[in-house]
Amino acid sequence: MRAIGLAEAALAALCLRSKTRVVFGQLLAQKGPTEQAIAESRMALEQARLLTLKAAHVMDTLGNKAAMQDIAMIKVAAPRMALAVVDRAIQAHGGAGVCQDHKLAEAYAALRTLRLADGPDEVHLRTIARWELAKSKL
């Protein structure tokens, strides 16, 4: 998905910025909150990537109908994750993160739009919930 690619680029920008920006006599990369932002971003990226691969596997082996819940989950999870990663990168860049010198502001706007263009999250969440409720026994 494009969202995963944008998130990878944003994480790379976050890492580069944190290794070159000195704040209060230390590199930004040496600050605990920055390390946490980088780690959270990597974990979220890998989770979204694995969910995407699972959806693709189910589509290939069982068909699109069987993968509906997985597809709905990735349509919510990937843009949400990517927005969070881009937001962390913007935060590390400060004011520069929202100017035209970096692609971060553009990526943020594109990802926010994606959350609507592919159907609002609420529609996908409803699909996920209905499948889950149908599976549960009472």
DSSP file (Angstrom, degrees, kcal/mol; ACC not computed):
  #  RESIDUE AA STRUCTURE BP1 BP2  ACC     N-H-->O    O-->H-N    N-H-->O    O-->H-N    TCO  KAPPA ALPHA  PHI   PSI    X-CA   Y-CA   Z-CA
    1    1 A M     >        0   0    0      0, 0.0     4,-1.4     0, 0.0     3,-0.4   0.000 360.0 360.0 360.0 149.6    0.0    0.0    0.0
    2    2 A R  H  >  +     0   0    0      1,-0.2     4,-2.7     2,-0.2     5,-0.2   0.855 360.0  63.5 -61.3 -34.9    1.1    3.6   -0.6
    3    3 A A  H  > S+     0   0    0      1,-0.2     4,-2.3     2,-0.2    -1,-0.2   0.887 101.3  50.3 -59.9 -38.9    0.5    4.4    3.0
    4    4 A I  H  > S+     0   0    0     -3,-0.4     4,-2.3     2,-0.2    -1,-0.2   0.908 110.4  49.9 -67.2 -40.6    3.2    2.0    4.1
    5    5 A G  H  X S+     0   0    0     -4,-1.4     4,-2.1     2,-0.2    -2,-0.2   0.908 111.0  48.8 -63.2 -42.5    5.7    3.5    1.6
    6    6 A L  H  X S+     0   0    0     -4,-2.7     4,-2.3     1,-0.2    -2,-0.2   0.896 110.8  51.3 -63.6 -39.4    4.9    7.0    2.8
    7    7 A A  H  X S+     0   0    0     -4,-2.3     4,-2.6    -5,-0.2    -2,-0.2   0.896 107.9  52.1 -65.6 -39.2    5.4    5.9    6.4
    8    8 A E  H  X S+     0   0    0     -4,-2.3     4,-2.2     2,-0.2    -2,-0.2   0.921 110.9  47.7 -61.1 -43.6    8.8    4.3    5.5
    9    9 A A  H  X S+     0   0    0     -4,-2.1     4,-2.1     2,-0.2    -2,-0.2   0.895 112.0  49.7 -64.7 -39.9    9.9    7.6    3.9
   10   10 A A  H  X S+     0   0    0     -4,-2.3     4,-2.5     2,-0.2    -2,-0.2   0.897 110.0  50.6 -66.4 -39.9    8.7    9.6    6.9
   11   11 A L  H  X S+     0   0    0     -4,-2.6     4,-2.7     2,-0.2    -2,-0.2   0.902 109.2  51.5 -64.4 -39.9   10.5    7.2    9.3
   12   12 A A  H  X S+     0   0    0     -4,-2.2     4,-2.5     2,-0.2    -2,-0.2   0.909 110.9  48.2 -61.7 -41.6   13.7    7.7    7.2
   13   13 A A  H  X S+     0   0    0     -4,-2.1     4,-2.6     2,-0.2    -2,-0.2   0.890 110.8  51.5 -65.2 -39.5   13.3   11.4    7.5
   14   14 A L  H  X S+     0   0    0     -4,-2.5     4,-2.4     2,-0.2    -2,-0.2   0.924 112.0  46.3 -61.9 -45.6   12.7   11.1   11.3
   15   15 A C  H  X S+     0   0    0     -4,-2.7     4,-1.5     2,-0.2    -2,-0.2   0.921 113.2  48.6 -64.8 -44.6   15.9    9.1   11.6
   16   16 A L  H  X S+     0   0    0     -4,-2.5     4,-0.7     1,-0.2     3,-0.3   0.937 113.3  47.2 -61.2 -46.9   18.0   11.4    9.5
   17   17 A R  H >X S+     0   0    0     -4,-2.6     4,-2.0     1,-0.2     3,-0.9   0.909 111.0  51.3 -61.4 -42.7   16.7   14.5   11.4
   18   18 A S  H 3< S+     0   0    0     -4,-2.4    11,-2.7     1,-0.2    12,-0.3   0.759 110.1  49.9 -70.0 -23.0   17.3   12.9   14.8
   19   19 A K  H 3< S+     0   0    0     -4,-1.5    -1,-0.2    -3,-0.3    -2,-0.2   0.546 120.1  35.1 -89.5  -8.2   20.9   12.0   13.8
   20   20 A T  H << S+     0   0    0     -3,-0.9     2,-0.5    -4,-0.7    -2,-0.2   0.580  96.6  87.0-119.1 -14.8   21.8   15.5   12.6
   21   21 A R     <  -     0   0    0     -4,-2.0     7,-2.7    -5,-0.2     2,-0.5  -0.791  59.7-155.3 -96.8 124.0   19.9   17.8   14.9
   22   22 A V  E     -A   27   0A   0     -2,-0.5     2,-0.4     5,-0.2     5,-0.3  -0.857  14.0-179.7 -98.7 127.1   21.6   18.9   18.1
   23   23 A V  E >   -A   26   0A   0      3,-3.8     3,-1.6    -2,-0.5    -2,-0.0  -0.992  69.2 -13.8-129.8 124.7   19.2   20.0   20.9
   24   24 A F  T 3  S-     0   0    0     -2,-0.4    -1,-0.1     1,-0.3     3,-0.1   0.879 131.0 -50.3  50.9  42.9   20.5   21.1   24.3
   25   25 A G  T 3  S+     0   0    0      1,-0.2     2,-0.3    -3,-0.0    -1,-0.3   0.496 123.9  87.8  80.1   4.6   24.0   19.7   23.6
   26   26 A Q  E <  S-A   23   0A   0     -3,-1.6    -3,-3.8    -5,-0.0    -1,-0.2  -0.958  82.8-101.5-133.0 151.8   22.8   16.3   22.4
   27   27 A L  E >   -A   22   0A   0     -2,-0.3     3,-1.7    -5,-0.3    -5,-0.2  -0.431  32.0-122.8 -64.5 145.9   21.7   14.7   19.2
   28   28 A L  G >  S+     0   0    0     -7,-2.7     3,-1.6   -11,-0.3     6,-0.3   0.835 112.2  65.3 -58.1 -32.6   18.0   14.4   19.0
   29   29 A A  G 3  S+     0   0    0    -11,-2.7    -1,-0.3    -8,-0.3   -10,-0.1   0.700  95.0  58.7 -64.2 -19.8   18.6   10.6   18.5
   30   30 A Q  G <  S+     0   0    0     -3,-1.7     2,-0.4   -12,-0.3    -1,-0.3   0.443  85.0  98.6 -90.3  -0.1   20.0   10.4   22.0
   31   31 A K  S <> S-     0   0    0     -3,-1.6     4,-2.2    -4,-0.2     3,-0.4  -0.730  75.4-132.8 -90.6 135.7   16.8   11.7   23.6
   32   32 A G  H  > S+     0   0    0     -2,-0.4     4,-2.6     1,-0.2     5,-0.2   0.889 103.3  52.7 -54.3 -48.2   14.5    9.1   25.0
   33   33 A P  H  > S+     0   0    0      0, 0.0     4,-2.1     0, 0.0    -1,-0.2   0.859 110.3  49.1 -61.2 -33.5   11.3   10.4   23.5
   34   34 A T  H  > S+     0   0    0     -3,-0.4     4,-2.4    -6,-0.3    -2,-0.2   0.919 110.4  50.0 -70.4 -43.1   12.9   10.4   20.0
   35   35 A E  H  X S+     0   0    0     -4,-2.2     4,-2.5     1,-0.2    -1,-0.2   0.913 111.6  49.5 -59.1 -41.7   14.1    6.8   20.5
   36   36 A Q  H  X S+     0   0    0     -4,-2.6     4,-3.0     1,-0.2     5,-0.3   0.910 109.1  51.6 -64.3 -42.1   10.6    5.9   21.5
   37   37 A A  H  X S+     0   0    0     -4,-2.1     4,-2.0     2,-0.2    -1,-0.2   0.896 111.6  47.4 -61.8 -40.7    9.0    7.6   18.5
   38   38 A I  H  X S+     0   0    0     -4,-2.4     4,-2.4     2,-0.2    -2,-0.2   0.932 114.4  46.0 -66.5 -45.9   11.4    5.7   16.2
   39   39 A A  H  X S+     0   0    0     -4,-2.5     4,-2.5     2,-0.2     5,-0.2   0.923 112.9  49.3 -64.3 -45.1   10.7    2.4   17.8
   40   40 A E  H  X S+     0   0    0     -4,-3.0     4,-2.4     1,-0.2    -1,-0.2   0.896 111.5  50.9 -60.3 -40.3    6.9    2.9   17.9
   41   41 A S  H  X S+     0   0    0     -4,-2.0     4,-2.4    -5,-0.3    -2,-0.2   0.931 110.4  47.4 -64.8 -46.2    7.0    3.9   14.2
   42   42 A R  H  X S+     0   0    0     -4,-2.4     4,-2.3     2,-0.2    -2,-0.2   0.923 113.2  48.7 -62.1 -44.4    9.0    0.8   13.2
   43   43 A M  H  X S+     0   0    0     -4,-2.5     4,-2.2     1,-0.2    -1,-0.2   0.930 112.4  47.8 -62.5 -44.7    6.7   -1.6   15.1
   44   44 A A  H  X S+     0   0    0     -4,-2.4     4,-2.4     1,-0.2    -1,-0.2   0.892 110.8  52.6 -63.9 -40.0    3.6    0.0   13.7
   45   45 A L  H  X S+     0   0    0     -4,-2.4     4,-2.5     1,-0.2    -1,-0.2   0.934 110.4  46.6 -60.1 -47.2    5.0   -0.2   10.2
   46   46 A E  H  X S+     0   0    0     -4,-2.3     4,-2.5     2,-0.2    -2,-0.2   0.874 110.7  52.9 -66.4 -36.7    5.8   -3.9   10.5
   47   47 A Q  H  X S+     0   0    0     -4,-2.2     4,-2.2     2,-0.2    -1,-0.2   0.932 111.7  45.5 -63.1 -45.1    2.4   -4.6   12.0
   48   48 A A  H  X S+     0   0    0     -4,-2.4     4,-2.2     1,-0.2    -2,-0.2   0.895 112.0  52.1 -65.0 -39.6    0.7   -2.9    9.0
   49   49 A R  H  X S+     0   0    0     -4,-2.5     4,-2.4    -5,-0.2    -2,-0.2   0.921 110.6  47.6 -62.8 -43.3    3.0   -4.7    6.6
   50   50 A L  H  X S+     0   0    0     -4,-2.5     4,-2.4     2,-0.2    -2,-0.2   0.886 110.6  51.3 -66.9 -38.1    2.1   -8.1    8.1
   51   51 A L  H  X S+     0   0    0     -4,-2.2     4,-2.4     2,-0.2    -1,-0.2   0.885 110.0  50.7 -65.1 -37.5   -1.6   -7.4    8.1
   52   52 A T  H  X S+     0   0    0     -4,-2.2     4,-2.4     2,-0.2    -2,-0.2   0.927 110.8  48.1 -63.6 -45.4   -1.3   -6.4    4.4
   53   53 A L  H  X S+     0   0    0     -4,-2.4     4,-2.4     2,-0.2    -2,-0.2   0.881 110.7  51.7 -63.5 -37.9    0.6   -9.7    3.6
   54   54 A K  H  X S+     0   0    0     -4,-2.4     4,-2.7     2,-0.2     5,-0.2   0.935 109.8  48.8 -64.5 -45.3   -2.1  -11.7    5.5
   55   55 A A  H  X S+     0   0    0     -4,-2.4     4,-2.4     1,-0.2    -2,-0.2   0.918 112.3  48.8 -60.2 -43.4   -4.9  -10.1    3.6
   56   56 A A  H  X S+     0   0    0     -4,-2.4     4,-2.4     2,-0.2    -1,-0.2   0.897 111.0  50.7 -63.3 -40.4   -3.0  -10.8    0.3
   57   57 A H  H  X S+     0   0    0     -4,-2.4     4,-2.5     2,-0.2     5,-0.3   0.929 111.0  47.4 -63.8 -45.3   -2.5  -14.4    1.3
   58   58 A V  H  X>S+     0   0    0     -4,-2.7     4,-3.0     1,-0.2     5,-1.1   0.903 112.0  51.1 -63.5 -40.3   -6.2  -14.9    2.2
   59   59 A M  H  X5S+     0   0    0     -4,-2.4     4,-0.7    -5,-0.2    -1,-0.2   0.921 113.7  44.9 -60.9 -43.7   -7.2  -13.3   -1.1
   60   60 A D  H  <5S+     0   0    0     -4,-2.4    -2,-0.2    -5,-0.2    -1,-0.2   0.860 124.9  30.8 -69.4 -36.4   -4.8  -15.6   -3.0
   61   61 A T  H  <5S+     0   0    0     -4,-2.5    -2,-0.2    -5,-0.2    -3,-0.2   0.832 136.1  17.8 -95.9 -34.5   -5.8  -18.8   -1.2
   62   62 A L  H  <5S-     0   0    0     -4,-3.0     4,-0.3    -5,-0.3    -3,-0.2   0.553 106.9-108.5-116.7 -12.4   -9.4  -18.4   -0.2
   63   63 A G     X< -     0   0    0     -5,-1.1     4,-0.9    -4,-0.7    -1,-0.2  -0.219  35.8 -71.0 103.3 165.1  -10.7  -15.6   -2.4
   64   64 A N  T  4 S+     0   0    0      1,-0.2     3,-0.4     2,-0.2     4,-0.3   0.858 125.3  57.0 -65.4 -37.8  -11.7  -11.9   -2.0
   65   65 A K  T >4 S+     0   0    0      1,-0.2     3,-1.2     2,-0.2     4,-0.3   0.906 106.9  49.2 -62.4 -40.4  -14.9  -12.7   -0.2
   66   66 A A  T 34 S+     0   0    0     -4,-0.3     3,-0.3     1,-0.2     4,-0.3   0.743 110.8  52.2 -68.9 -22.2  -13.0  -14.6    2.5
   67   67 A A  T 3X S+     0   0    0     -4,-0.9     4,-3.1    -3,-0.4     5,-0.3   0.371  75.7 106.6 -94.8   4.4  -10.6  -11.7    2.9
   68   68 A M  H <> S+     0   0    0     -3,-1.2     4,-2.5    -4,-0.3    -1,-0.2   0.878  81.4  46.3 -54.4 -43.4  -13.2   -9.0    3.3
   69   69 A Q  H  > S+     0   0    0     -3,-0.3     4,-2.4    -4,-0.3    -1,-0.2   0.919 114.4  47.5 -66.8 -42.5  -12.5   -8.5    7.0
   70   70 A D  H  > S+     0   0    0     -4,-0.3     4,-2.2     2,-0.2    -2,-0.2   0.897 112.4  50.0 -64.5 -40.2   -8.7   -8.5    6.5
   71   71 A I  H  X S+     0   0    0     -4,-3.1     4,-2.0     2,-0.2    -2,-0.2   0.928 111.0  48.9 -64.0 -44.7   -9.1   -6.0    3.7
   72   72 A A  H  X S+     0   0    0     -4,-2.5     4,-1.0    -5,-0.3    -2,-0.2   0.899 110.1  52.7 -61.2 -40.5  -11.3   -3.8    5.8
   73   73 A M  H >X S+     0   0    0     -4,-2.4     4,-3.2     1,-0.2     3,-0.6   0.919 110.4  45.9 -63.2 -43.2   -8.7   -3.9    8.7
   74   74 A I  H 3X S+     0   0    0     -4,-2.2     4,-2.1     1,-0.2    -1,-0.2   0.835 105.3  60.9 -71.4 -30.1   -5.8   -2.9    6.5
   75   75 A K  H 3< S+     0   0    0     -4,-2.0    -1,-0.2    -5,-0.2    -2,-0.2   0.767 117.0  32.8 -66.5 -23.6   -7.8   -0.1    4.9
   76   76 A V  H <X S+     0   0    0     -4,-1.0     4,-1.6    -3,-0.6    -2,-0.2   0.851 120.6  48.2 -92.1 -47.0   -8.1    1.4    8.5
   77   77 A A  H  X S+     0   0    0     -4,-3.2     4,-2.7    -5,-0.2     5,-0.2   0.894 106.7  52.6 -67.8 -43.8   -4.8    0.3   10.0
   78   78 A A  H  X S+     0   0    0     -4,-2.1     4,-2.7     1,-0.2     5,-0.2   0.945 112.6  41.3 -65.1 -50.3   -2.4    1.4    7.2
   79   79 A P  H  > S+     0   0    0      0, 0.0     4,-2.5     0, 0.0    -1,-0.2   0.900 116.1  50.9 -65.1 -37.0   -3.5    5.0    6.9
   80   80 A R  H  X S+     0   0    0     -4,-1.6     4,-2.0     2,-0.2    -2,-0.2   0.944 113.4  45.4 -61.5 -46.7   -3.9    5.5   10.6
   81   81 A M  H  X S+     0   0    0     -4,-2.7     4,-2.4     1,-0.2    -1,-0.2   0.934 112.9  49.9 -61.2 -47.1   -0.4    4.1   11.2
   82   82 A A  H  X S+     0   0    0     -4,-2.7     4,-2.8    -5,-0.2     5,-0.2   0.890 108.5  52.6 -62.8 -40.0    1.1    6.2    8.4
   83   83 A L  H  X S+     0   0    0     -4,-2.5     4,-2.4     1,-0.2    -1,-0.2   0.911 110.0  49.2 -60.4 -41.9   -0.5    9.3    9.8
   84   84 A A  H  X S+     0   0    0     -4,-2.0     4,-2.0     2,-0.2    -2,-0.2   0.909 112.4  47.1 -65.3 -41.9    1.0    8.6   13.2
   85   85 A V  H  X S+     0   0    0     -4,-2.4     4,-2.1     2,-0.2    -2,-0.2   0.931 113.5  47.7 -65.9 -45.5    4.5    8.0   11.7
   86   86 A V  H  X S+     0   0    0     -4,-2.8     4,-2.7     1,-0.2    -2,-0.2   0.900 110.1  53.6 -61.9 -40.0    4.4   11.2    9.6
   87   87 A D  H  X S+     0   0    0     -4,-2.4     4,-2.4    -5,-0.2    -1,-0.2   0.900 107.6  50.2 -62.1 -40.7    3.2   13.1   12.6
   88   88 A R  H  X S+     0   0    0     -4,-2.0     4,-1.9     2,-0.2    -1,-0.2   0.905 111.2  49.2 -63.3 -40.5    6.2   11.9   14.6
   89   89 A A  H  X S+     0   0    0     -4,-2.1     4,-1.6     2,-0.2    -2,-0.2   0.913 110.2  50.5 -65.2 -42.6    8.5   13.0   11.8
   90   90 A I  H  X S+     0   0    0     -4,-2.7     4,-1.0     1,-0.2     7,-0.4   0.922 108.4  53.4 -59.6 -43.8    6.9   16.4   11.6
   91   91 A Q  H >< S+     0   0    0     -4,-2.4     3,-0.6     1,-0.2    -1,-0.2   0.897 107.7  50.1 -58.4 -42.8    7.3   16.8   15.3
   92   92 A A  H 3< S+     0   0    0     -4,-1.9    -1,-0.2     1,-0.2    -2,-0.2   0.806 111.2  49.4 -67.6 -29.2   11.0   16.0   15.1
   93   93 A H  H >< S-     0   0    0     -4,-1.6     3,-1.2    -3,-0.3    -1,-0.2   0.605  93.2-162.0 -85.0 -11.9   11.4   18.6   12.3
   94   94 A G  G X<  -     0   0    0     -4,-1.0     3,-1.5    -3,-0.6     4,-0.4  -0.386  67.0  -9.9  65.1-142.6    9.6   21.3   14.2
   95   95 A G  G >  S+     0   0    0      1,-0.3     3,-1.3     2,-0.2    -1,-0.3   0.792 133.2  64.7 -59.5 -29.8    8.3   24.2   12.1
   96   96 A A  G X  S+     0   0    0     -3,-1.2     3,-1.1     1,-0.3     6,-0.4   0.786  90.0  68.3 -64.6 -25.8   10.3   22.9    9.1
   97   97 A G  G <  S+     0   0    0     -3,-1.5     8,-0.4    -7,-0.4    -1,-0.3   0.704 102.9  42.9 -67.6 -19.5    8.1   19.8    9.1
   98   98 A V  G <  S+     0   0    0     -3,-1.3    -1,-0.2    -4,-0.4    -2,-0.2   0.325  98.9  89.2-109.5   7.3    5.1   21.7    8.0
   99   99 A C  S X  S-     0   0    0     -3,-1.1     3,-1.0    -4,-0.3     6,-0.4  -0.468  90.1-104.4 -97.5 175.4    6.7   23.9    5.4
  100  100 A Q  T 3  S+     0   0    0      1,-0.2    -3,-0.1    -2,-0.2    -1,-0.1   0.509 105.8  82.6 -78.7  -4.2    7.2   23.2    1.7
  101  101 A D  T 3  S+     0   0    0     -5,-0.2     2,-0.3     2,-0.0    -1,-0.2   0.772  96.5  43.3 -69.5 -25.1   10.9   22.4    2.2
  102  102 A H  S <  S-     0   0    0     -3,-1.0     4,-0.4    -6,-0.4     3,-0.3  -0.827  78.3-132.8-118.1 157.9   10.0   18.9    3.3
  103  103 A K  S  > S+     0   0    0     -2,-0.3     4,-2.5     1,-0.2     5,-0.2   0.394  85.0  95.2 -87.2   2.5    7.4   16.4    1.8
  104  104 A L  H  > S+     0   0    0      1,-0.2     4,-2.5     2,-0.2    -1,-0.2   0.911  82.4  47.3 -65.6 -44.0    6.0   15.7    5.3
  105  105 A A  H  > S+     0   0    0     -6,-0.4     4,-2.2    -8,-0.4    -1,-0.2   0.907 114.1  48.7 -64.1 -40.4    3.2   18.1    5.2
  106  106 A E  H  > S+     0   0    0     -4,-0.4     4,-2.3     2,-0.2    -1,-0.2   0.902 111.4  49.9 -64.4 -41.2    2.2   17.0    1.8
  107  107 A A  H  X S+     0   0    0     -4,-2.5     4,-2.5     2,-0.2    -2,-0.2   0.897 109.2  52.0 -64.1 -40.6    2.3   13.3    2.9
  108  108 A Y  H  X S+     0   0    0     -4,-2.5     4,-2.4     1,-0.2    -2,-0.2   0.939 111.1  46.6 -61.6 -46.9    0.2   14.1    6.0
  109  109 A A  H  X S+     0   0    0     -4,-2.2     4,-2.0     1,-0.2    -1,-0.2   0.899 112.7  50.0 -62.9 -41.1   -2.5   15.8    3.8
  110  110 A A  H  X S+     0   0    0     -4,-2.3     4,-2.0     1,-0.2    -1,-0.2   0.902 112.1  47.4 -64.6 -41.3   -2.5   12.9    1.3
  111  111 A L  H  X S+     0   0    0     -4,-2.5     4,-1.4     2,-0.2    -2,-0.2   0.879 109.9  51.9 -69.9 -37.3   -2.8   10.3    4.0
  112  112 A R  H  < S+     0   0    0     -4,-2.4     4,-0.4     1,-0.2    -1,-0.2   0.897 111.1  48.5 -65.2 -38.3   -5.6   12.1    5.7
  113  113 A T  H >X S+     0   0    0     -4,-2.0     4,-2.7     1,-0.2     3,-1.6   0.878 104.6  59.8 -66.5 -38.4   -7.4   12.3    2.4
  114  114 A L  H 3X S+     0   0    0     -4,-2.0     4,-1.8     1,-0.3    -1,-0.2   0.846  94.5  64.0 -59.4 -34.5   -6.9    8.6    1.9
  115  115 A R  H 3< S+     0   0    0     -4,-1.4     6,-0.3     1,-0.2    -1,-0.3   0.716 114.8  32.4 -64.6 -18.4   -8.8    7.8    5.0
  116  116 A L  H X4 S+     0   0    0     -3,-1.6     3,-1.7    -4,-0.4    -2,-0.2   0.777 112.1  60.3-101.7 -38.3  -11.8    9.3    3.3
  117  117 A A  H 3< S+     0   0    0     -4,-2.7    -2,-0.2     1,-0.3    -3,-0.2   0.839 106.8  45.9 -63.3 -36.1  -11.2    8.4   -0.3
  118  118 A D  T 3< S-     0   0    0     -4,-1.8    -1,-0.3     1,-0.3    -3,-0.1   0.199 136.6 -71.3 -91.5  16.3  -11.2    4.6    0.3
  119  119 A G    <   -     0   0    0     -3,-1.7    -1,-0.3    -5,-0.1    -2,-0.1   0.198  64.6 -73.1 100.7 136.2  -14.3    4.9    2.5
  120  120 A P    >>  -     0   0    0      0, 0.0     4,-1.4     0, 0.0     3,-1.1  -0.225  43.0-115.0 -59.5 149.8  -14.5    6.4    5.9
  121  121 A D  H 3> S+     0   0    0     -6,-0.3     4,-3.2     1,-0.3     5,-0.3   0.863 113.9  63.7 -52.3 -38.7  -13.0    4.4    8.7
  122  122 A E  H 3> S+     0   0    0      1,-0.2     4,-2.0     2,-0.2    -1,-0.3   0.855 100.1  51.8 -59.3 -35.9  -16.4    4.0   10.3
  123  123 A V  H <> S+     0   0    0     -3,-1.1     4,-1.8     2,-0.2    -1,-0.2   0.932 113.6  43.2 -66.2 -45.3  -17.6    2.0    7.3
  124  124 A H  H  X S+     0   0    0     -4,-1.4     4,-2.5     2,-0.2    -2,-0.2   0.890 112.4  53.1 -68.0 -39.0  -14.6   -0.4    7.5
  125  125 A L  H  X S+     0   0    0     -4,-3.2     4,-2.7     1,-0.2    -1,-0.2   0.886 107.1  52.7 -63.5 -37.4  -14.9   -0.7   11.2
  126  126 A R  H  X S+     0   0    0     -4,-2.0     4,-2.5    -5,-0.3    -1,-0.2   0.915 109.0  49.5 -63.2 -42.6  -18.6   -1.6   10.9
  127  127 A T  H  X S+     0   0    0     -4,-1.8     4,-2.2     2,-0.2     5,-0.2   0.928 111.9  48.4 -60.8 -46.0  -17.6   -4.4    8.4
  128  128 A I  H  X S+     0   0    0     -4,-2.5     4,-2.3     1,-0.2    -2,-0.2   0.931 112.7  47.8 -60.5 -46.9  -14.9   -5.7   10.8
  129  129 A A  H  X S+     0   0    0     -4,-2.7     4,-2.9     1,-0.2     5,-0.2   0.902 110.2  51.6 -63.5 -42.0  -17.3   -5.6   13.7
  130  130 A R  H  X S+     0   0    0     -4,-2.5     4,-2.1     1,-0.2    -1,-0.2   0.902 110.9  47.6 -64.6 -40.4  -20.1   -7.4   11.8
  131  131 A W  H  X S+     0   0    0     -4,-2.2     4,-1.5     2,-0.2    -1,-0.2   0.914 113.3  48.9 -64.4 -41.5  -17.7  -10.2   10.7
  132  132 A E  H  X S+     0   0    0     -4,-2.3     4,-1.5    -5,-0.2    -2,-0.2   0.917 111.6  48.4 -65.2 -42.9  -16.5  -10.6   14.2
  133  133 A L  H  < S+     0   0    0     -4,-2.9    -1,-0.2     1,-0.2    -2,-0.2   0.874 108.7  54.5 -65.0 -37.0  -20.0  -10.7   15.7
  134  134 A A  H  < S+     0   0    0     -4,-2.1    -1,-0.2    -5,-0.2    -2,-0.2   0.835 108.6  49.3 -65.9 -31.9  -21.0  -13.3   13.1
  135  135 A K  H  < S+     0   0    0     -4,-1.5    -1,-0.2    -5,-0.1    -2,-0.2   0.808  93.8  88.8 -76.7 -30.1  -18.1  -15.5   14.1
  136  136 A S  S  < S-     0   0    0     -4,-1.5     2,-0.4    -5,-0.1     0, 0.0  -0.423  70.2-140.6 -75.4 144.9  -18.9  -15.3   17.9
  137  137 A K              0   0    0     -2,-0.1    -2,-0.1     1,-0.1    -1,-0.1  -0.809 360.0 360.0-106.4 144.1  -21.2  -17.9   19.3
  138  138 A L              0   0    0     -2,-0.4    -1,-0.1     0, 0.0    -2,-0.0   0.350 360.0 360.0-123.8 360.0  -23.8  -17.2   22.0
